[in-house]
């Protein structure tokens, strides 16, 4: 079976639902609690490639830190990635990775599609 990884925040209901979905489908996933062990810059860049999205699309734009850092006015991809490296709370969750592809679990159907 393919290796499956989830970038998980146990305090987030969507993240808990995604983990429950994986368990329900019998998928053994490596659980990365990304707030405790933040991803490196390289890991975030790789995630963006797997997702096929921009850095801003991976960000939680409603987080207070997003507003505090004035990220709405930042257009430089590298600066947005650096902000996520320094503040992993900005990273959207959950993210499930399988076979070099990834999906953000909002909505959870994205994960169902990835697993098929």
For each residue, the residues with C-beta under 8 A, 3 or more apart:
1: 27 28
2: 98 99
3: 30 98
4: 22 27 28 29 30 96 97 98 115
5: 29 30 31 32 96 97 98
6: 15 18 19 22 29 30 31 32 94 95 96 97
7: 32 34 39 47 91 93 94 95 96 97
8: 15 18 19 31 32 33 34 93 94
9: 12 15 33 34 35 93 94
10: 15 16 33
11: 15
12: 9 15 16 93 94
13: 16 17
14: 17 18 93 94 105 106 108
15: 6 8 9 10 11 12 18 19 93 94 105
16: 10 12 13 19 20
17: 13 14 20 21 105 108
18: 6 8 14 15 21 22 94 96 105 108 111
19: 6 8 15 16 22 23 29 31 94
20: 16 17 23 24
21: 17 18 24 25 108 111 112
22: 4 6 18 19 25 27 29 96 111 115
23: 19 20 26 27
24: 20 21
25: 21 22 115
26: 23
27: 1 4 22 23 115
28: 1 4
29: 4 5 6 19 22 96
30: 3 4 5 6
31: 5 6 8 19
32: 5 6 7 8 37 39
33: 8 9 10 36 37
34: 7 8 9 37 38 39 88 91 93
35: 9 38 88 89
36: 33
37: 32 33 34
38: 34 35 85 88
39: 7 32 34 43 44 47 85 88 91
40: 43 44 85
41: 44 45 81 82 85
42: 45 46
43: 39 40 46 47
44: 39 40 41 47 48 55 58 81 84 85 91
45: 41 42 48 49 81
46: 42 43 49 50
47: 7 39 43 44 50 51 58 95 97 102
48: 44 45 51 52 53 54 55 58 81
49: 45 46 52
50: 46 47 97 100 101 102
51: 47 48 57 58 95 102 103 104
52: 48 49
53: 48 57 58
54: 48 57 58 77 80
55: 44 48 58 59 77 80 81 84
56: 59 61 80
57: 51 53 54
58: 44 47 48 51 53 54 55 84 91 92 104
59: 55 56 66 71 80 83 84 90 91 92
60: 63 66 89 90 91 92 93
61: 56 66 71 72
62: 66
63: 60 66 67 89 90
64: 67 68
65: 68 69 87 89 90
66: 59 60 61 62 63 69 71 72 90
67: 63 64 70 71 72
68: 64 65
69: 65 66 83 87
70: 67 73 74
71: 59 61 66 67 74 80 83 90
72: 61 66 67
73: 70
74: 70 71 79 80 83
75:
76: 79 80
77: 54 55 80 81
78: 81 82
79: 74 76 82 83
80: 54 55 56 59 71 74 76 77 83 84
81: 41 44 45 48 55 77 78 84 85
82: 41 78 79 85 86
83: 59 69 71 74 79 80 86 87 90
84: 44 55 58 59 80 81 87 88 90 91
85: 38 39 40 41 44 81 82 88
86: 82 83
87: 65 69 83 84 90
88: 34 35 38 39 84 85 91
89: 35 60 63 65
90: 59 60 63 65 66 71 83 84 87
91: 7 34 39 44 58 59 60 84 88 95
92: 58 59 60 95 104 106
93: 7 8 9 12 14 15 34 60 104 105
94: 6 7 8 9 12 14 15 18 19 104 105 111
95: 6 7 47 51 91 92 102 103 104 105
96: 4 5 6 7 18 22 29 102 103 105 111 114 115
97: 4 5 6 7 47 50 100 101 102
98: 2 3 4 5 101 102 114 115
99: 2
100: 50 97
101: 50 97 98 114
102: 47 50 51 95 96 97 98 114
103: 51 95 96 110 111 113 114
104: 51 58 92 93 94 95 110
105: 14 15 17 18 93 94 95 96 108 110 111
106: 14 92 110
107: 110
108: 14 17 18 21 105 111 112
109: 112 113
110: 103 104 105 106 107 113 114
111: 18 21 22 94 96 103 105 108 114 115
112: 21 108 109 115 116
113: 103 109 110 116
114: 96 98 101 102 103 110 111
115: 4 22 25 27 96 98 111 112
116: 112 113
